[in-house]
């Protein structure tokens, strides 16, 4: 329960990586949070510039100038959101003062096994103490641990959409953990703001293409959490696709039912799990989750459909990859860490059309 003193408490916040898509969306959302003071915005390559020079749509906000991270007076800061790429995020976070609460949106503290991290990210972790301390920030499942955490590792966008849909089903033993196929699709903002040939308009527009086939770095993150749910090793068939839209994400999971279970049992499990959830909505029967219905919001829409193949079902979830899949979930975790209402700053409804 949020107390009166918590409602009036101001938290001084820094955003590292404020010039990226997730950092920019974090600033957009945090500006509507009544208990956040955006004290420092960090973007090394844009140091000295106004945020409006980098993101003109934020020109109407009163924001501090962008700085290099080592020019920040960390004694004045209570919490940090980190939106840097993997590797870079870890190198900065290990140097931050111990008094800070940190919400990291990179992949650096999501994988609990340092050897697995090295295998998939190509470098040793070198911060195993922090890795063991970090709490996986899937809010709907780890809020109790997030409440007391100093470092929260926000899940990737694909894992968020996948785990919200499948974790309750595995925990309730209504699907077979050995037979899960995940077809995933994301807008191009999921690749970040850096210049890449495959995300150029003429390369990505008017087309649909899979990428990182059989080797996407979000697969071990998904498998880590699914394995934890069933106390055995789970391997998934996971293939992501790039969709010519700026934001949005949709996953279609093909699952095998446990004997004596129907697709309706899956839907009932999900409805029970998310009955009181603020942001995860199980849609009415036959209503199809779609990215355009969650765009710009922190909502995730889920539904279950019968497969034509006996003994199988299709589970679909949709979210905004930059909000519930990143910055929005980060702010949701911030609220839990500081004892605020979980929805504070996240009340924006989806943009449509």
RODO-2510 file (C-alpha; in nm, 4 decimals, decimal comma):
residues 353
     n   res          X          Y          Z
     1     x     0,0000     0,0000     0,0000
     2     x     0,1305     0,3463    -0,0915
     3     x     0,1484     0,5773     0,2117
     4     x     0,0913     0,9546     0,2167
     5     x     0,4643     1,0191     0,2634
     6     x     0,5462     0,7948    -0,0324
     7     x     0,2968     0,9810    -0,2505
     8     x     0,4778     1,3109    -0,1872
     9     x     0,8325     1,1737    -0,2003
    10     x     1,0521     1,3074    -0,4812
    11     x     1,3204     1,0847    -0,6303
    12     x     1,6141     1,2405    -0,8130
    13     x     1,6733     1,0407    -1,1290
    14     x     1,9461     1,0139    -1,3924
    15     x     1,8941     0,8513    -1,7327
    16     x     2,2084     0,7073    -1,8911
    17     x     2,1771     0,6532    -2,2643
    18     x     1,9117     0,9240    -2,2947
    19     x     1,9761     0,9702    -2,6678
    20     x     1,8668     0,6151    -2,7590
    21     x     1,5137     0,4987    -2,8322
    22     x     1,4610     0,3372    -2,4912
    23     x     1,6237     0,6287    -2,3115
    24     x     1,4121     0,8785    -2,4993
    25     x     1,0927     0,6871    -2,4262
    26     x     1,1939     0,6613    -2,0604
    27     x     1,2254     1,0408    -2,0451
    28     x     0,8866     1,0800    -2,2166
    29     x     0,7202     0,8560    -1,9590
    30     x     0,9116     0,9818    -1,6545
    31     x     0,8117     1,3406    -1,7354
    32     x     0,4533     1,2417    -1,6439
    33     x     0,5578     1,0822    -1,3134
    34     x     0,4669     1,3101    -1,0247
    35     x     0,7430     1,1756    -0,7980
    36     x     1,0364     1,1870    -1,0392
    37     x     1,2787     1,4764    -1,0770
    38     x     1,4795     1,4272    -1,3958
    39     x     1,8070     1,5706    -1,2659
    40     x     2,0625     1,4330    -1,5120
    41     x     2,0442     1,3090    -1,8713
    42     x     2,3537     1,1275    -1,9921
    43     x     2,4521     1,0755    -2,3544
    44     x     2,8277     1,0784    -2,4066
    45     x     2,8303     1,1488    -2,7810
    46     x     2,5705     1,4275    -2,7419
    47     x     2,7149     1,5885    -2,4272
    48     x     2,6419     1,9604    -2,4132
    49     x     2,3351     1,9386    -2,6363
    50     x     1,9746     1,9999    -2,5409
    51     x     1,7466     1,6964    -2,5345
    52     x     1,5290     1,8776    -2,7902
    53     x     1,8202     1,8690    -3,0374
    54     x     1,8219     1,4895    -3,0171
    55     x     1,4463     1,4320    -2,9774
    56     x     1,2489     1,7344    -3,1050
    57     x     0,9215     1,5825    -2,9813
    58     x     1,0444     1,6433    -2,6233
    59     x     1,1101     2,0152    -2,6822
    60     x     0,8137     2,1177    -2,4630
    61     x     0,9646     1,9605    -2,1507
    62     x     1,1998     2,1442    -1,9164
    63     x     1,4962     1,9074    -1,9185
    64     x     1,8620     1,9358    -1,8200
    65     x     2,1299     1,9393    -2,0891
    66     x     2,2891     1,6111    -2,1869
    67     x     2,6159     1,5240    -2,0124
    68     x     2,8940     1,2698    -2,0155
    69     x     2,8396     1,0197    -1,7339
    70     x     3,1617     1,1141    -1,5504
    71     x     3,0448     1,4781    -1,5285
    72     x     2,7426     1,3844    -1,3172
    73     x     2,7391     1,4570    -0,9444
    74     x     2,6094     1,1184    -0,8335
    75     x     2,5730     1,2333    -0,4711
    76     x     2,2580     1,4203    -0,5772
    77     x     2,1017     1,1182    -0,7501
    78     x     1,8804     0,8477    -0,5965
    79     x     1,8068     0,6227    -0,8940
    80     x     1,9500     0,5536    -1,2385
    81     x     1,7854     0,4185    -1,5519
    82     x     2,0443     0,2731    -1,7866
    83     x     1,9573     0,2439    -2,1566
    84     x     2,3035     0,1619    -2,2920
    85     x     2,3892    -0,1360    -2,5153
    86     x     2,5124    -0,4585    -2,3556
    87     x     2,8779    -0,4488    -2,2564
    88     x     2,8804    -0,0697    -2,2339
    89     x     2,6071    -0,0779    -1,9681
    90     x     2,7997    -0,3194    -1,7475
    91     x     3,1206    -0,1171    -1,7768
    92     x     2,9400     0,1953    -1,6525
    93     x     2,7214     0,0305    -1,3885
    94     x     3,0173    -0,1276    -1,2039
    95     x     3,1549     0,2242    -1,1498
    96     x     2,8353     0,3759    -1,0061
    97     x     2,8153     0,4511    -0,6310
    98     x     2,6595     0,1909    -0,4024
    99     x     2,3813     0,4188    -0,2772
   100     x     2,2094     0,4276    -0,6160
   101     x     1,9153     0,2114    -0,7139
   102     x     1,9725     0,0994    -1,0735
   103     x     1,7195    -0,0100    -1,3332
   104     x     1,9128    -0,1521    -1,6279
   105     x     1,7447    -0,1940    -1,9667
   106     x     2,0426    -0,3697    -2,1282
   107     x     2,1096    -0,7450    -2,1432
   108     x     2,4106    -0,7329    -1,9102
   109     x     2,2457    -0,8566    -1,5916
   110     x     1,9584    -1,0677    -1,7273
   111     x     2,1482    -1,3940    -1,7756
   112     x     2,2245    -1,5417    -1,4340
   113     x     2,5008    -1,7779    -1,5528
   114     x     2,8210    -1,5855    -1,6443
   115     x     2,9380    -1,8688    -1,8710
   116     x     2,6103    -1,8561    -2,0617
   117     x     2,6459    -1,4789    -2,0906
   118     x     2,9945    -1,5193    -2,2351
   119     x     2,8726    -1,7796    -2,4843
   120     x     2,5940    -1,5582    -2,6218
   121     x     2,7452    -1,2111    -2,5829
   122     x     3,1050    -1,2873    -2,6710
   123     x     3,2843    -1,1521    -2,3637
   124     x     3,3339    -1,2515    -2,0038
   125     x     3,1042    -1,0812    -1,7587
   126     x     3,3647    -0,9499    -1,5121
   127     x     3,1003    -0,8351    -1,2626
   128     x     2,9761    -1,1605    -1,1150
   129     x     2,9005    -1,0037    -0,7779
   130     x     2,6549    -0,7611    -0,9330
   131     x     2,5218    -1,0373    -1,1563
   132     x     2,4281    -1,2451    -0,8519
   133     x     2,2743    -0,9400    -0,6849
   134     x     2,0585    -0,8414    -0,9822
   135     x     1,6857    -0,9204    -0,9807
   136     x     1,5175    -1,0156    -1,3075
   137     x     1,2671    -0,7376    -1,3681
   138     x     0,9616    -0,9176    -1,5034
   139     x     0,7341    -0,7185    -1,2751
   140     x     0,4301    -0,9470    -1,2744
   141     x     0,6404    -1,2384    -1,1466
   142     x     0,9193    -1,0872    -0,9348
   143     x     0,7660    -0,7832    -0,7655
   144     x     0,8475    -0,9178    -0,4176
   145     x     1,2192    -0,9332    -0,4995
   146     x     1,2096    -0,6075    -0,6943
   147     x     1,0774    -0,4229    -0,3863
   148     x     1,4081    -0,4676    -0,2026
   149     x     1,6470    -0,4801    -0,4988
   150     x     1,9312    -0,2370    -0,5642
   151     x     1,9861    -0,3534    -0,9229
   152     x     1,7000    -0,4653    -1,1473
   153     x     1,7699    -0,6181    -1,4884
   154     x     1,4714    -0,5445    -1,7114
   155     x     1,3860    -0,8298    -1,9510
   156     x     1,4277    -0,7986    -2,3245
   157     x     1,1228    -0,7147    -2,5332
   158     x     1,0839    -1,0613    -2,6883
   159     x     1,1234    -1,2364    -2,3496
   160     x     0,8668    -1,0048    -2,1913
   161     x     0,6019    -1,0830    -2,4532
   162     x     0,6864    -1,4544    -2,4464
   163     x     0,7174    -1,5060    -2,0724
   164     x     0,3990    -1,3186    -1,9840
   165     x     0,2147    -1,5541    -2,2190
   166     x     0,3842    -1,8837    -2,1324
   167     x     0,5104    -1,8747    -1,7725
   168     x     0,1665    -1,9227    -1,6111
   169     x     0,0979    -2,2154    -1,8446
   170     x     0,4192    -2,3931    -1,7494
   171     x     0,3775    -2,3163    -1,3803
   172     x     0,0316    -2,4738    -1,3916
   173     x     0,1506    -2,7712    -1,5991
   174     x    -0,1061    -2,7310    -1,8763
   175     x     0,1450    -2,7349    -2,1647
   176     x     0,4400    -2,9565    -2,2548
   177     x     0,7718    -2,7741    -2,1890
   178     x     0,9515    -2,9876    -2,4500
   179     x     0,7434    -2,8666    -2,7459
   180     x     0,7284    -2,4868    -2,7728
   181     x     0,7620    -2,2963    -3,1011
   182     x     0,7793    -1,9160    -3,0846
   183     x     0,7273    -1,7026    -3,3939
   184     x     0,8193    -1,3447    -3,2984
   185     x     0,7890    -1,0148    -3,4849
   186     x     0,9166    -0,6690    -3,3904
   187     x     0,9288    -0,3170    -3,5269
   188     x     1,2647    -0,1773    -3,6344
   189     x     1,3132     0,0335    -3,3195
   190     x     1,3989    -0,2941    -3,1454
   191     x     1,7350    -0,2803    -3,3247
   192     x     1,8249     0,0489    -3,1553
   193     x     1,8972     0,3947    -3,2970
   194     x     2,2391     0,3184    -3,4421
   195     x     2,2808     0,3172    -3,8190
   196     x     2,2449    -0,0367    -3,9570
   197     x     2,1911    -0,1347    -4,3173
   198     x     1,9064    -0,3789    -4,2486
   199     x     1,7014    -0,1092    -4,0725
   200     x     1,7340     0,1529    -4,3461
   201     x     1,3935     0,2432    -4,4922
   202     x     1,4768     0,1002    -4,8351
   203     x     1,6015    -0,2238    -4,6780
   204     x     1,3263    -0,2819    -4,4194
   205     x     1,0292    -0,1101    -4,5829
   206     x     0,7704    -0,3084    -4,7784
   207     x     0,9126    -0,6388    -4,6622
   208     x     0,9232    -0,8925    -4,3817
   209     x     1,2316    -1,0953    -4,2955
   210     x     1,3541    -1,3301    -4,0228
   211     x     1,6913    -1,2646    -3,8613
   212     x     1,9322    -1,4277    -3,6141
   213     x     1,7710    -1,7590    -3,7072
   214     x     1,8444    -2,0180    -3,4405
   215     x     2,0866    -1,7863    -3,2590
   216     x     1,9023    -1,4840    -3,1227
   217     x     2,0362    -1,3685    -2,7857
   218     x     1,6906    -1,3509    -2,6307
   219     x     1,6458    -1,7290    -2,6641
   220     x     1,8657    -1,8209    -2,3632
   221     x     1,6899    -1,5544    -2,1560
   222     x     1,3520    -1,7056    -2,2399
   223     x     1,4828    -2,0561    -2,1692
   224     x     1,6336    -1,9468    -1,8369
   225     x     1,2968    -1,8310    -1,7023
   226     x     1,0912    -2,1156    -1,8492
   227     x     1,3386    -2,3682    -1,7059
   228     x     1,3130    -2,2064    -1,3651
   229     x     0,9335    -2,2406    -1,3800
   230     x     0,9397    -2,6178    -1,4362
   231     x     1,2671    -2,7043    -1,2579
   232     x     1,4100    -2,8688    -1,5682
   233     x     1,5951    -2,7598    -1,8777
   234     x     1,3691    -2,6109    -2,1452
   235     x     1,4776    -2,5422    -2,5038
   236     x     1,2507    -2,3431    -2,7346
   237     x     1,2304    -2,2999    -3,1097
   238     x     1,2538    -1,9198    -3,1380
   239     x     1,2635    -1,7207    -3,4620
   240     x     1,2351    -1,3390    -3,4687
   241     x     1,1251    -1,1305    -3,7681
   242     x     1,1742    -0,7649    -3,8593
   243     x     0,8490    -0,5850    -3,9464
   244     x     0,8464    -0,2498    -4,1341
   245     x     0,6901    -0,0486    -3,8518
   246     x     0,8601     0,1766    -3,5972
   247     x     0,7384     0,0080    -3,2778
   248     x     0,5382    -0,2902    -3,1657
   249     x     0,5899    -0,6574    -3,1014
   250     x     0,3814    -0,9709    -3,1427
   251     x     0,4661    -1,3298    -3,0565
   252     x     0,2745    -1,6378    -3,1673
   253     x     0,3559    -1,9457    -2,9588
   254     x     0,2576    -2,2920    -3,0776
   255     x     0,2274    -2,5258    -2,7792
   256     x     0,1407    -2,8864    -2,7063
   257     x    -0,1273    -2,9436    -2,4441
   258     x    -0,0749    -3,1760    -2,1532
   259     x    -0,3090    -3,4797    -2,1644
   260     x    -0,6594    -3,4014    -2,0357
   261     x    -0,6094    -3,0268    -2,0979
   262     x    -0,7868    -2,8146    -2,3575
   263     x    -0,7110    -2,4731    -2,5033
   264     x    -0,9858    -2,3419    -2,2750
   265     x    -0,7859    -2,4584    -1,9719
   266     x    -0,4949    -2,2456    -2,0920
   267     x    -0,7169    -1,9414    -2,1205
   268     x    -0,8571    -1,9965    -1,7704
   269     x    -0,5051    -2,0232    -1,6245
   270     x    -0,4069    -1,6927    -1,7851
   271     x    -0,7293    -1,5213    -1,6774
   272     x    -0,6738    -1,6301    -1,3167
   273     x    -0,3099    -1,5167    -1,3177
   274     x    -0,3836    -1,1720    -1,4587
   275     x    -0,7269    -1,1135    -1,3064
   276     x    -0,5971    -0,8218    -1,0978
   277     x    -0,3046    -0,7229    -1,3190
   278     x    -0,2723    -0,3554    -1,4046
   279     x    -0,1096    -0,3989    -1,7425
   280     x    -0,1557    -0,7563    -1,8680
   281     x    -0,4963    -0,8154    -2,0235
   282     x    -0,6338    -1,1512    -2,1376
   283     x    -0,8741    -1,0642    -2,4164
   284     x    -1,2281    -1,1986    -2,4582
   285     x    -1,2751    -1,5133    -2,6637
   286     x    -1,1803    -1,4778    -3,0320
   287     x    -1,0398    -1,1248    -2,9851
   288     x    -0,6966    -1,1127    -3,1483
   289     x    -0,4031    -0,9290    -2,9847
   290     x    -0,2587    -0,6690    -3,2210
   291     x     0,0297    -0,4237    -3,1947
   292     x    -0,1856    -0,1266    -3,2985
   293     x    -0,4002    -0,1761    -2,9872
   294     x    -0,1107    -0,1374    -2,7424
   295     x     0,1084     0,1150    -2,9281
   296     x     0,2599     0,3724    -2,6937
   297     x     0,1145     0,2038    -2,3842
   298     x     0,2457    -0,0250    -2,1109
   299     x    -0,0181    -0,2897    -2,1807
   300     x     0,0331    -0,6457    -2,2966
   301     x    -0,2616    -0,8210    -2,4635
   302     x    -0,2795    -1,2017    -2,4598
   303     x    -0,5217    -1,4597    -2,5922
   304     x    -0,5412    -1,8339    -2,6633
   305     x    -0,6840    -2,0069    -2,9679
   306     x    -0,7443    -2,3740    -3,0522
   307     x    -0,5140    -2,5254    -3,3117
   308     x    -0,6503    -2,7367    -3,5978
   309     x    -0,4017    -3,0020    -3,4866
   310     x    -0,5464    -3,2053    -3,2012
   311     x    -0,3736    -3,1591    -2,8681
   312     x    -0,2219    -2,8217    -2,9559
   313     x    -0,3051    -2,4539    -2,8981
   314     x    -0,1873    -2,1141    -3,0196
   315     x    -0,1001    -1,8410    -2,7679
   316     x    -0,0588    -1,4837    -2,8938
   317     x     0,0688    -1,1762    -2,7105
   318     x     0,1264    -0,8179    -2,8240
   319     x     0,3036    -0,5231    -2,6632
   320     x     0,4946    -0,2076    -2,7472
   321     x     0,8608    -0,3079    -2,7539
   322     x     0,9772     0,0343    -2,6312
   323     x     0,7222     0,0623    -2,3485
   324     x     0,6152    -0,2647    -2,1839
   325     x     0,9106    -0,4266    -2,3604
   326     x     1,1609    -0,1770    -2,2177
   327     x     1,1145     0,1762    -2,0796
   328     x     0,7611     0,1273    -1,9459
   329     x     0,8519    -0,1916    -1,7659
   330     x     1,1592    -0,0143    -1,6272
   331     x     0,9373     0,2606    -1,4857
   332     x     0,6966    -0,0016    -1,3511
   333     x     0,9908    -0,1622    -1,1689
   334     x     1,1001     0,1782    -1,0388
   335     x     0,7545     0,2239    -0,8876
   336     x     0,7764    -0,1111    -0,7117
   337     x     1,1292    -0,0375    -0,5827
   338     x     1,0254     0,2969    -0,4321
   339     x     0,6839     0,1942    -0,3005
   340     x     0,4765     0,3959    -0,5471
   341     x     0,1594     0,2874    -0,7196
   342     x     0,2667     0,0453    -0,9926
   343     x     0,0881     0,2460    -1,2634
   344     x     0,2259     0,5887    -1,1720
   345     x     0,3486     0,7632    -1,4866
   346     x     0,2177     0,4805    -1,7027
   347     x    -0,1476     0,5667    -1,7411
   348     x    -0,1167     0,6551    -2,1108
   349     x    -0,3655     0,4676    -2,3241
   350     x    -0,2657     0,3205    -2,6582
   351     x    -0,2340     0,5489    -2,9619
   352     x    -0,4800     0,4540    -3,2352
   353     x    -0,4814     0,4769    -3,5273
***
